[in-house]
Amino acid sequence: MTAPIDLLLKFNLDLSAERPQGEAALWDFLVRRGANLLGCHAASFFEADEARKMLTFKNSIGPVGGDLVGVSFAYQGVAGACAQGREPVLVNDAENSPLFTKKVDHGTGFKTRNVIAVPAVANGELLGVAEFINAMAGSFSEEDLKAASLIAALAARDVYIQRQEATIKQLNLKGESTINNLSGGFIGSDMEGKVIFFNPKASEIFEVGQEYLNRPVVELFQLCPDIVSAIGDVLKQGKTVRRQEFSCAVGGKKKVIGYSSINIKGVDGKIIGAGIIFQDITNL
Protein backbone atom coordinates (compact mmCIF):
# COMPACT_ATOMS: atom_id res chain seq x y z
CA MET A 1 0.00 0.00 0.00
CA THR A 2 1.41 3.42 -0.98
CA ALA A 3 1.83 5.79 1.97
CA PRO A 4 -0.12 9.10 1.89
CA ILE A 5 3.09 11.13 1.89
CA ASP A 6 4.34 9.23 -1.18
CA LEU A 7 1.09 9.93 -3.01
CA LEU A 8 1.35 13.58 -2.02
CA LEU A 9 4.88 13.77 -3.40
CA LYS A 10 3.79 12.17 -6.68
CA PHE A 11 0.84 14.54 -6.93
CA ASN A 12 3.04 17.57 -6.22
CA LEU A 13 5.64 16.52 -8.81
CA ASP A 14 2.95 16.08 -11.45
CA LEU A 15 1.37 19.38 -10.44
CA SER A 16 4.70 21.18 -10.85
CA ALA A 17 5.28 19.51 -14.22
CA GLU A 18 1.82 20.25 -15.66
CA ARG A 19 1.39 23.66 -14.01
CA PRO A 20 -2.36 24.06 -14.64
CA GLN A 21 -3.42 27.70 -14.88
CA GLY A 22 -6.74 28.87 -13.52
CA GLU A 23 -9.16 27.39 -11.01
CA ALA A 24 -10.98 25.14 -13.45
CA ALA A 25 -7.69 23.61 -14.62
CA LEU A 26 -6.48 23.06 -11.04
CA TRP A 27 -9.68 21.35 -9.94
CA ASP A 28 -9.65 19.26 -13.12
CA PHE A 29 -6.10 18.20 -12.31
CA LEU A 30 -7.17 17.30 -8.77
CA VAL A 31 -9.95 14.97 -9.88
CA ARG A 32 -8.02 13.43 -12.78
CA ARG A 33 -4.70 12.87 -11.04
CA GLY A 34 -6.36 12.13 -7.71
CA ALA A 35 -8.52 9.40 -9.20
CA ASN A 36 -5.46 7.87 -10.81
CA LEU A 37 -3.36 7.93 -7.64
CA LEU A 38 -6.16 6.63 -5.42
CA GLY A 39 -7.21 4.00 -7.96
CA CYS A 40 -10.91 4.76 -8.37
CA HIS A 41 -13.44 4.78 -11.21
CA ALA A 42 -14.89 8.27 -10.80
CA ALA A 43 -14.18 11.60 -9.12
CA SER A 44 -15.80 15.02 -8.81
CA PHE A 45 -15.10 18.45 -7.46
CA PHE A 46 -17.93 20.53 -6.00
CA GLU A 47 -17.57 24.29 -5.57
CA ALA A 48 -18.91 25.36 -2.19
CA ASP A 49 -21.12 28.33 -1.36
CA GLU A 50 -21.04 28.33 2.43
CA ALA A 51 -23.42 31.28 2.78
CA ARG A 52 -26.17 29.46 0.86
CA LYS A 53 -25.06 25.96 1.90
CA MET A 54 -24.88 24.92 -1.76
CA LEU A 55 -22.54 22.68 -3.75
CA THR A 56 -22.07 22.83 -7.52
CA PHE A 57 -20.49 20.16 -9.73
CA LYS A 58 -17.49 21.91 -11.34
CA ASN A 59 -15.41 18.98 -12.53
CA SER A 60 -16.40 15.36 -12.84
CA ILE A 61 -14.86 12.30 -14.48
CA GLY A 62 -16.26 8.82 -14.84
CA PRO A 63 -19.05 7.09 -16.74
CA VAL A 64 -21.56 9.92 -16.23
CA GLY A 65 -19.19 12.74 -15.30
CA GLY A 66 -20.04 15.04 -18.19
CA ASP A 67 -23.76 14.96 -17.36
CA LEU A 68 -23.25 16.41 -13.89
CA VAL A 69 -21.16 19.53 -14.48
CA GLY A 70 -23.10 22.68 -13.57
CA VAL A 71 -25.67 20.93 -11.37
CA SER A 72 -26.16 22.59 -7.97
CA PHE A 73 -27.78 21.24 -4.82
CA ALA A 74 -28.15 22.05 -1.13
CA TYR A 75 -25.75 20.37 1.28
CA GLN A 76 -26.69 16.69 1.36
CA GLY A 77 -25.17 13.27 1.03
CA VAL A 78 -21.52 12.47 1.68
CA ALA A 79 -20.26 15.66 -0.02
CA GLY A 80 -22.72 17.75 1.97
CA ALA A 81 -21.64 16.16 5.26
CA CYS A 82 -18.02 16.88 4.35
CA ALA A 83 -18.80 20.52 3.52
CA GLN A 84 -20.90 21.01 6.63
CA GLY A 85 -18.28 19.65 9.01
CA ARG A 86 -15.22 20.57 6.95
CA GLU A 87 -13.94 17.10 7.76
CA PRO A 88 -12.94 14.16 5.50
CA VAL A 89 -15.60 11.45 5.16
CA LEU A 90 -15.07 7.80 4.21
CA VAL A 91 -17.99 5.53 3.31
CA ASN A 92 -17.21 1.99 2.17
CA ASP A 93 -20.80 0.73 2.14
CA ALA A 94 -22.80 3.43 0.38
CA GLU A 95 -25.89 1.23 0.10
CA ASN A 96 -26.34 1.12 3.86
CA SER A 97 -24.81 4.44 4.92
CA PRO A 98 -27.14 7.11 6.36
CA LEU A 99 -24.84 9.75 4.87
CA PHE A 100 -25.28 8.57 1.31
CA THR A 101 -28.09 9.86 -0.88
CA LYS A 102 -29.12 7.86 -3.94
CA LYS A 103 -30.50 10.80 -5.93
CA VAL A 104 -27.54 11.09 -8.31
CA ASP A 105 -27.40 7.32 -8.82
CA HIS A 106 -31.10 7.17 -9.58
CA GLY A 107 -30.84 10.05 -12.02
CA THR A 108 -27.83 8.73 -13.91
CA GLY A 109 -27.98 4.96 -13.54
CA PHE A 110 -24.52 5.02 -11.92
CA LYS A 111 -23.93 2.71 -8.95
CA THR A 112 -21.91 4.12 -6.07
CA ARG A 113 -20.35 1.46 -3.87
CA ASN A 114 -17.90 3.49 -1.82
CA VAL A 115 -16.80 7.10 -1.62
CA ILE A 116 -14.28 9.46 -0.08
CA ALA A 117 -15.12 13.16 0.33
CA VAL A 118 -12.50 15.68 1.46
CA PRO A 119 -12.72 19.45 1.98
CA ALA A 120 -10.57 21.82 -0.07
CA VAL A 121 -9.77 24.63 2.38
CA ALA A 122 -7.32 27.53 1.96
CA ASN A 123 -6.74 30.45 4.32
CA GLY A 124 -9.76 29.40 6.36
CA GLU A 125 -12.12 29.42 3.38
CA LEU A 126 -13.92 26.31 2.16
CA LEU A 127 -13.39 26.38 -1.60
CA GLY A 128 -15.15 23.10 -2.26
CA VAL A 129 -15.25 19.35 -1.78
CA ALA A 130 -13.40 16.67 -3.74
CA GLU A 131 -15.08 13.26 -3.99
CA PHE A 132 -13.48 9.99 -5.12
CA ILE A 133 -15.81 7.11 -5.96
CA ASN A 134 -15.62 3.32 -6.33
CA ALA A 135 -12.17 2.08 -5.42
CA MET A 136 -10.78 -0.42 -7.91
CA ALA A 137 -9.48 -2.43 -4.96
CA GLY A 138 -13.04 -2.88 -3.70
CA SER A 139 -12.83 -0.43 -0.81
CA PHE A 140 -11.00 2.66 0.34
CA SER A 141 -8.62 2.66 3.31
CA GLU A 142 -7.89 5.23 5.98
CA GLU A 143 -4.59 5.79 4.20
CA ASP A 144 -6.51 6.64 1.04
CA LEU A 145 -8.56 9.13 3.03
CA LYS A 146 -5.40 10.82 4.36
CA ALA A 147 -3.87 10.95 0.89
CA ALA A 148 -7.04 12.47 -0.59
CA SER A 149 -7.09 15.11 2.15
CA LEU A 150 -3.48 16.05 1.46
CA ILE A 151 -3.82 16.41 -2.31
CA ALA A 152 -7.04 18.42 -1.95
CA ALA A 153 -5.26 20.78 0.44
CA LEU A 154 -2.39 21.15 -2.03
CA ALA A 155 -4.73 21.97 -4.92
CA ALA A 156 -6.67 24.43 -2.72
CA ARG A 157 -3.41 26.14 -1.80
CA ASP A 158 -2.55 26.68 -5.48
CA VAL A 159 -6.05 27.95 -6.26
CA TYR A 160 -5.78 30.44 -3.40
CA ILE A 161 -2.33 31.59 -4.56
CA GLN A 162 -3.56 32.11 -8.11
CA ARG A 163 -6.54 34.11 -6.79
CA GLN A 164 -4.20 36.33 -4.78
CA GLU A 165 -1.86 36.80 -7.74
CA ALA A 166 -4.79 37.79 -9.96
CA THR A 167 -6.01 40.29 -7.35
CA ILE A 168 -2.56 41.83 -6.91
CA LYS A 169 -2.09 42.08 -10.68
CA GLN A 170 -5.44 43.81 -11.01
CA LEU A 171 -4.58 46.25 -8.22
CA ASN A 172 -1.17 46.92 -9.73
CA LEU A 173 -2.72 47.66 -13.12
CA LYS A 174 -5.23 49.97 -11.49
CA GLY A 175 -2.48 51.71 -9.51
CA GLU A 176 -0.27 52.07 -12.57
CA SER A 177 -3.14 53.56 -14.54
CA THR A 178 -3.82 56.06 -11.74
CA ILE A 179 -0.13 57.06 -11.55
CA ASN A 180 0.14 57.46 -15.31
CA ASN A 181 -2.87 59.77 -15.32
CA LEU A 182 -1.74 62.04 -12.48
CA SER A 183 -1.71 65.74 -13.34
CA GLY A 184 1.72 65.97 -11.66
CA GLY A 185 4.96 64.08 -12.08
CA PHE A 186 5.65 60.93 -10.11
CA ILE A 187 8.90 59.01 -9.76
CA GLY A 188 8.99 55.93 -7.55
CA SER A 189 11.60 53.42 -6.43
CA ASP A 190 11.44 49.98 -4.86
CA MET A 191 13.31 49.22 -1.61
CA GLU A 192 16.39 48.14 -3.57
CA GLY A 193 16.68 51.57 -5.15
CA LYS A 194 15.41 50.70 -8.64
CA VAL A 195 13.11 53.13 -10.45
CA ILE A 196 9.74 51.40 -10.85
CA PHE A 197 7.57 54.44 -11.71
CA PHE A 198 8.34 57.32 -14.05
CA ASN A 199 5.02 58.62 -15.23
CA PRO A 200 4.37 60.56 -18.47
CA LYS A 201 4.11 63.90 -16.64
CA ALA A 202 7.58 63.34 -15.13
CA SER A 203 8.91 62.74 -18.64
CA GLU A 204 7.25 65.95 -19.81
CA ILE A 205 8.62 68.08 -16.96
CA PHE A 206 12.19 66.80 -17.29
CA GLU A 207 11.99 66.51 -21.09
CA VAL A 208 13.14 62.89 -21.21
CA GLY A 209 11.65 59.56 -22.22
CA GLN A 210 11.44 56.37 -20.18
CA GLU A 211 15.17 55.64 -20.15
CA TYR A 212 15.39 55.88 -16.36
CA LEU A 213 12.69 53.27 -15.75
CA ASN A 214 14.09 50.06 -14.20
CA ARG A 215 17.44 51.79 -13.67
CA PRO A 216 19.12 52.54 -10.30
CA VAL A 217 17.83 55.69 -8.60
CA VAL A 218 21.40 57.07 -8.41
CA GLU A 219 21.37 57.46 -12.20
CA LEU A 220 18.75 60.17 -11.73
CA PHE A 221 21.63 62.32 -10.42
CA GLN A 222 22.43 63.39 -13.95
CA LEU A 223 18.80 64.43 -14.39
CA CYS A 224 18.51 66.28 -11.09
CA PRO A 225 20.56 65.56 -7.92
CA ASP A 226 17.75 66.65 -5.61
CA ILE A 227 15.52 63.80 -6.86
CA VAL A 228 18.11 61.27 -5.69
CA SER A 229 18.37 63.02 -2.32
CA ALA A 230 14.61 63.18 -1.80
CA ILE A 231 14.03 59.52 -2.62
CA GLY A 232 17.17 58.47 -0.74
CA ASP A 233 15.99 60.21 2.45
CA VAL A 234 12.79 58.16 2.37
CA LEU A 235 14.51 54.86 1.61
CA LYS A 236 17.37 55.22 4.08
CA GLN A 237 15.85 57.29 6.88
CA GLY A 238 12.11 57.00 6.39
CA LYS A 239 12.08 60.79 6.11
CA THR A 240 9.22 62.24 4.06
CA VAL A 241 8.55 65.93 3.37
CA ARG A 242 5.59 67.98 2.17
CA ARG A 243 5.59 71.03 -0.09
CA GLN A 244 9.32 71.48 -0.54
CA GLU A 245 11.12 72.94 -3.53
CA PHE A 246 14.32 72.38 -5.50
CA SER A 247 15.76 73.77 -8.71
CA CYS A 248 17.02 71.85 -11.75
CA ALA A 249 18.53 72.76 -15.09
CA VAL A 250 16.36 71.24 -17.80
CA GLY A 251 17.22 71.77 -21.44
CA GLY A 252 19.40 74.76 -20.57
CA LYS A 253 16.61 76.37 -18.52
CA LYS A 254 16.21 76.60 -14.77
CA LYS A 255 13.07 74.95 -13.45
CA VAL A 256 11.65 75.21 -9.95
CA ILE A 257 10.07 71.98 -8.81
CA GLY A 258 7.59 71.76 -5.96
CA TYR A 259 7.43 68.31 -4.46
CA SER A 260 6.38 66.00 -1.63
CA SER A 261 8.02 62.67 -0.85
CA ILE A 262 6.11 59.57 0.24
CA ASN A 263 6.42 55.94 1.23
CA ILE A 264 4.94 53.56 -1.34
CA LYS A 265 2.85 50.85 0.28
CA GLY A 266 1.68 47.49 -1.04
CA VAL A 267 -1.84 46.06 -0.83
CA ASP A 268 -1.02 44.62 2.60
CA GLY A 269 0.02 48.02 3.96
CA LYS A 270 3.74 47.23 4.07
CA ILE A 271 6.23 49.79 2.73
CA ILE A 272 7.60 48.60 -0.61
CA GLY A 273 9.36 51.71 -1.86
CA ALA A 274 9.62 55.50 -1.96
CA GLY A 275 8.52 58.19 -4.35
CA ILE A 276 8.15 61.89 -5.04
CA ILE A 277 5.11 63.69 -6.39
CA PHE A 278 5.99 66.99 -8.06
CA GLN A 279 5.01 69.88 -10.32
CA ASP A 280 6.81 72.49 -12.35
CA ILE A 281 6.12 75.73 -10.43
CA THR A 282 8.66 77.87 -12.30
CA ASN A 283 6.08 80.33 -13.57
CA LEU A 284 3.82 80.39 -10.54
SETOR-706271 format. One record per residue (C-alpha): z, x, y; residue number from 1. Coordinates in steps of 0.05 Angstrom, whole numbers, plus 5000, padded with zeros to 4 digits. Layout:
BEGIN
<up->Z, east->X, north->Y, n->NUM>
...
This chain:
BEGIN
<up->5000, east->5000, north->5000, n->1>
<up->4980, east->5028, north->5068, n->2>
<up->5039, east->5037, north->5116, n->3>
<up->5038, east->4998, north->5182, n->4>
<up->5038, east->5062, north->5223, n->5>
<up->4976, east->5087, north->5185, n->6>
<up->4940, east->5022, north->5199, n->7>
<up->4960, east->5027, north->5272, n->8>
<up->4932, east->5098, north->5275, n->9>
<up->4866, east->5076, north->5243, n->10>
<up->4861, east->5017, north->5291, n->11>
<up->4876, east->5061, north->5351, n->12>
<up->4824, east->5113, north->5330, n->13>
<up->4771, east->5059, north->5322, n->14>
<up->4791, east->5027, north->5388, n->15>
<up->4783, east->5094, north->5424, n->16>
<up->4716, east->5106, north->5390, n->17>
<up->4687, east->5036, north->5405, n->18>
<up->4720, east->5028, north->5473, n->19>
<up->4707, east->4953, north->5481, n->20>
<up->4702, east->4932, north->5554, n->21>
<up->4730, east->4865, north->5577, n->22>
<up->4780, east->4817, north->5548, n->23>
<up->4731, east->4780, north->5503, n->24>
<up->4708, east->4846, north->5472, n->25>
<up->4779, east->4870, north->5461, n->26>
<up->4801, east->4806, north->5427, n->27>
<up->4738, east->4807, north->5385, n->28>
<up->4754, east->4878, north->5364, n->29>
<up->4825, east->4857, north->5346, n->30>
<up->4802, east->4801, north->5299, n->31>
<up->4744, east->4840, north->5269, n->32>
<up->4779, east->4906, north->5257, n->33>
<up->4846, east->4873, north->5243, n->34>
<up->4816, east->4830, north->5188, n->35>
<up->4784, east->4891, north->5157, n->36>
<up->4847, east->4933, north->5159, n->37>
<up->4892, east->4877, north->5133, n->38>
<up->4841, east->4856, north->5080, n->39>
<up->4833, east->4782, north->5095, n->40>
<up->4776, east->4731, north->5096, n->41>
<up->4784, east->4702, north->5165, n->42>
<up->4818, east->4716, north->5232, n->43>
<up->4824, east->4684, north->5300, n->44>
<up->4851, east->4698, north->5369, n->45>
<up->4880, east->4641, north->5411, n->46>
<up->4889, east->4649, north->5486, n->47>
<up->4956, east->4622, north->5507, n->48>
<up->4973, east->4578, north->5567, n->49>
<up->5049, east->4579, north->5567, n->50>
<up->5056, east->4532, north->5626, n->51>
<up->5017, east->4477, north->5589, n->52>
<up->5038, east->4499, north->5519, n->53>
<up->4965, east->4502, north->5498, n->54>
<up->4925, east->4549, north->5454, n->55>
<up->4850, east->4559, north->5457, n->56>
<up->4805, east->4590, north->5403, n->57>
<up->4773, east->4650, north->5438, n->58>
<up->4749, east->4692, north->5380, n->59>
<up->4743, east->4672, north->5307, n->60>
<up->4710, east->4703, north->5246, n->61>
<up->4703, east->4675, north->5176, n->62>
<up->4665, east->4619, north->5142, n->63>
<up->4675, east->4569, north->5198, n->64>
<up->4694, east->4616, north->5255, n->65>
<up->4636, east->4599, north->5301, n->66>
<up->4653, east->4525, north->5299, n->67>
<up->4722, east->4535, north->5328, n->68>
<up->4710, east->4577, north->5391, n->69>
<up->4729, east->4538, north->5454, n->70>
<up->4773, east->4487, north->5419, n->71>
<up->4841, east->4477, north->5452, n->72>
<up->4904, east->4444, north->5425, n->73>
<up->4977, east->4437, north->5441, n->74>
<up->5026, east->4485, north->5407, n->75>
<up->5027, east->4466, north->5334, n->76>
<up->5021, east->4497, north->5265, n->77>
<up->5034, east->4570, north->5249, n->78>
<up->5000, east->4595, north->5313, n->79>
<up->5039, east->4546, north->5355, n->80>
<up->5105, east->4567, north->5323, n->81>
<up->5087, east->4640, north->5338, n->82>
<up->5070, east->4624, north->5410, n->83>
<up->5133, east->4582, north->5420, n->84>
<up->5180, east->4634, north->5393, n->85>
<up->5139, east->4696, north->5411, n->86>
<up->5155, east->4721, north->5342, n->87>
<up->5110, east->4741, north->5283, n->88>
<up->5103, east->4688, north->5229, n->89>
<up->5084, east->4699, north->5156, n->90>
<up->5066, east->4640, north->5111, n->91>
<up->5043, east->4656, north->5040, n->92>
<up->5043, east->4584, north->5015, n->93>
<up->5008, east->4544, north->5069, n->94>
<up->5002, east->4482, north->5025, n->95>
<up->5077, east->4473, north->5022, n->96>
<up->5098, east->4504, north->5089, n->97>
<up->5127, east->4457, north->5142, n->98>
<up->5097, east->4503, north->5195, n->99>
<up->5026, east->4494, north->5171, n->100>
<up->4982, east->4438, north->5197, n->101>
<up->4921, east->4418, north->5157, n->102>
<up->4881, east->4390, north->5216, n->103>
<up->4834, east->4449, north->5222, n->104>
<up->4824, east->4452, north->5146, n->105>
<up->4808, east->4378, north->5143, n->106>
<up->4760, east->4383, north->5201, n->107>
<up->4722, east->4443, north->5175, n->108>
<up->4729, east->4440, north->5099, n->109>
<up->4762, east->4510, north->5100, n->110>
<up->4821, east->4521, north->5054, n->111>
<up->4879, east->4562, north->5082, n->112>
<up->4923, east->4593, north->5029, n->113>
<up->4964, east->4642, north->5070, n->114>
<up->4968, east->4664, north->5142, n->115>
<up->4998, east->4714, north->5189, n->116>
<up->5007, east->4698, north->5263, n->117>
<up->5029, east->4750, north->5314, n->118>
<up->5040, east->4746, north->5389, n->119>
<up->4999, east->4789, north->5436, n->120>
<up->5048, east->4805, north->5493, n->121>
<up->5039, east->4854, north->5551, n->122>
<up->5086, east->4865, north->5609, n->123>
<up->5127, east->4805, north->5588, n->124>
<up->5068, east->4758, north->5588, n->125>
<up->5043, east->4722, north->5526, n->126>
<up->4968, east->4732, north->5528, n->127>
<up->4955, east->4697, north->5462, n->128>
<up->4964, east->4695, north->5387, n->129>
<up->4925, east->4732, north->5333, n->130>
<up->4920, east->4698, north->5265, n->131>
<up->4898, east->4730, north->5200, n->132>
<up->4881, east->4684, north->5142, n->133>
<up->4873, east->4688, north->5066, n->134>
<up->4892, east->4757, north->5042, n->135>
<up->4842, east->4784, north->4992, n->136>
<up->4901, east->4810, north->4951, n->137>
<up->4926, east->4739, north->4942, n->138>
<up->4984, east->4743, north->4991, n->139>
<up->5007, east->4780, north->5053, n->140>
<up->5066, east->4828, north->5053, n->141>
<up->5120, east->4842, north->5105, n->142>
<up->5084, east->4908, north->5116, n->143>
<up->5021, east->4870, north->5133, n->144>
<up->5061, east->4829, north->5183, n->145>
<up->5087, east->4892, north->5216, n->146>
<up->5018, east->4923, north->5219, n->147>
<up->4988, east->4859, north->5249, n->148>
<up->5043, east->4858, north->5302, n->149>
<up->5029, east->4930, north->5321, n->150>
<up->4954, east->4924, north->5328, n->151>
<up->4961, east->4859, north->5368, n->152>
<up->5009, east->4895, north->5416, n->153>
<up->4959, east->4952, north->5423, n->154>
<up->4902, east->4905, north->5439, n->155>
<up->4946, east->4867, north->5489, n->156>
<up->4964, east->4932, north->5523, n->157>
<up->4890, east->4949, north->5534, n->158>
<up->4875, east->4879, north->5559, n->159>
<up->4932, east->4884, north->5609, n->160>
<up->4909, east->4953, north->5632, n->161>
<up->4838, east->4929, north->5642, n->162>
<up->4864, east->4869, north->5682, n->163>
<up->4904, east->4916, north->5727, n->164>
<up->4845, east->4963, north->5736, n->165>
<up->4801, east->4904, north->5756, n->166>
<up->4853, east->4880, north->5806, n->167>
<up->4862, east->4949, north->5837, n->168>
<up->4786, east->4958, north->5842, n->169>
<up->4780, east->4891, north->5876, n->170>
<up->4836, east->4908, north->5925, n->171>
<up->4805, east->4977, north->5938, n->172>
<up->4738, east->4946, north->5953, n->173>
<up->4770, east->4895, north->5999, n->174>
<up->4810, east->4950, north->6034, n->175>
<up->4749, east->4995, north->6041, n->176>
<up->4709, east->4937, north->6071, n->177>
<up->4765, east->4924, north->6121, n->178>
<up->4769, east->4997, north->6141, n->179>
<up->4694, east->5003, north->6149, n->180>
<up->4694, east->4943, north->6195, n->181>
<up->4750, east->4965, north->6241, n->182>
<up->4733, east->4966, north->6315, n->183>
<up->4767, east->5034, north->6319, n->184>
<up->4758, east->5099, north->6282, n->185>
<up->4798, east->5113, north->6219, n->186>
<up->4805, east->5178, north->6180, n->187>
<up->4849, east->5180, north->6119, n->188>
<up->4871, east->5232, north->6068, n->189>
<up->4903, east->5229, north->6000, n->190>
<up->4968, east->5266, north->5984, n->191>
<up->4929, east->5328, north->5963, n->192>
<up->4897, east->5334, north->6031, n->193>
<up->4827, east->5308, north->6014, n->194>
<up->4791, east->5262, north->6063, n->195>
<up->4783, east->5195, north->6028, n->196>
<up->4766, east->5151, north->6089, n->197>
<up->4719, east->5167, north->6146, n->198>
<up->4695, east->5100, north->6172, n->199>
<up->4631, east->5087, north->6211, n->200>
<up->4667, east->5082, north->6278, n->201>
<up->4697, east->5152, north->6267, n->202>
<up->4627, east->5178, north->6255, n->203>
<up->4604, east->5145, north->6319, n->204>
<up->4661, east->5172, north->6362, n->205>
<up->4654, east->5244, north->6336, n->206>
<up->4578, east->5240, north->6330, n->207>
<up->4576, east->5263, north->6258, n->208>
<up->4556, east->5233, north->6191, n->209>
<up->4596, east->5229, north->6127, n->210>
<up->4597, east->5303, north->6113, n->211>
<up->4673, east->5308, north->6118, n->212>
<up->4685, east->5254, north->6065, n->213>
<up->4716, east->5282, north->6001, n->214>
<up->4727, east->5349, north->6036, n->215>
<up->4794, east->5382, north->6051, n->216>
<up->4828, east->5357, north->6114, n->217>
<up->4832, east->5428, north->6141, n->218>
<up->4756, east->5427, north->6149, n->219>
<up->4765, east->5375, north->6203, n->220>
<up->4792, east->5433, north->6246, n->221>
<up->4721, east->5449, north->6268, n->222>
<up->4712, east->5376, north->6289, n->223>
<up->4778, east->5370, north->6326, n->224>
<up->4842, east->5411, north->6311, n->225>
<up->4888, east->5355, north->6333, n->226>
<up->4863, east->5310, north->6276, n->227>
<up->4886, east->5362, north->6225, n->228>
<up->4954, east->5367, north->6260, n->229>
<up->4964, east->5292, north->6264, n->230>
<up->4948, east->5281, north->6190, n->231>
<up->4985, east->5343, north->6169, n->232>
<up->5049, east->5320, north->6204, n->233>
<up->5047, east->5256, north->6163, n->234>
<up->5032, east->5290, north->6097, n->235>
<up->5082, east->5347, north->6104, n->236>
<up->5138, east->5317, north->6146, n->237>
<up->5128, east->5242, north->6140, n->238>
<up->5122, east->5242, north->6216, n->239>
<up->5081, east->5184, north->6245, n->240>
<up->5067, east->5171, north->6319, n->241>
<up->5043, east->5112, north->6360, n->242>
<up->4998, east->5112, north->6421, n->243>
<up->4989, east->5186, north->6430, n->244>
<up->4929, east->5222, north->6459, n->245>
<up->4890, east->5286, north->6448, n->246>
<up->4826, east->5315, north->6475, n->247>
<up->4765, east->5340, north->6437, n->248>
<up->4698, east->5371, north->6455, n->249>
<up->4644, east->5327, north->6425, n->250>
<up->4571, east->5344, north->6435, n->251>
<up->4589, east->5388, north->6495, n->252>
<up->4630, east->5332, north->6527, n->253>
<up->4705, east->5324, north->6532, n->254>
<up->4731, east->5261, north->6499, n->255>
<up->4801, east->5233, north->6504, n->256>
<up->4824, east->5201, north->6440, n->257>
<up->4881, east->5152, north->6435, n->258>
<up->4911, east->5149, north->6366, n->259>
<up->4967, east->5128, north->6320, n->260>
<up->4983, east->5160, north->6253, n->261>
<up->5005, east->5122, north->6191, n->262>
<up->5025, east->5128, north->6119, n->263>
<up->4973, east->5099, north->6071, n->264>
<up->5006, east->5057, north->6017, n->265>
<up->4979, east->5034, north->5950, n->266>
<up->4983, east->4963, north->5921, n->267>
<up->5052, east->4980, north->5892, n->268>
<up->5079, east->5000, north->5960, n->269>
<up->5081, east->5075, north->5945, n->270>
<up->5055, east->5125, north->5996, n->271>
<up->4988, east->5152, north->5972, n->272>
<up->4963, east->5187, north->6034, n->273>
<up->4961, east->5192, north->6110, n->274>
<up->4913, east->5170, north->6164, n->275>
<up->4899, east->5163, north->6238, n->276>
<up->4872, east->5102, north->6274, n->277>
<up->4839, east->5120, north->6340, n->278>
<up->4794, east->5100, north->6398, n->279>
<up->4753, east->5136, north->6450, n->280>
<up->4791, east->5122, north->6515, n->281>
<up->4754, east->5173, north->6557, n->282>
<up->4729, east->5122, north->6607, n->283>
<up->4789, east->5076, north->6608, n->284>
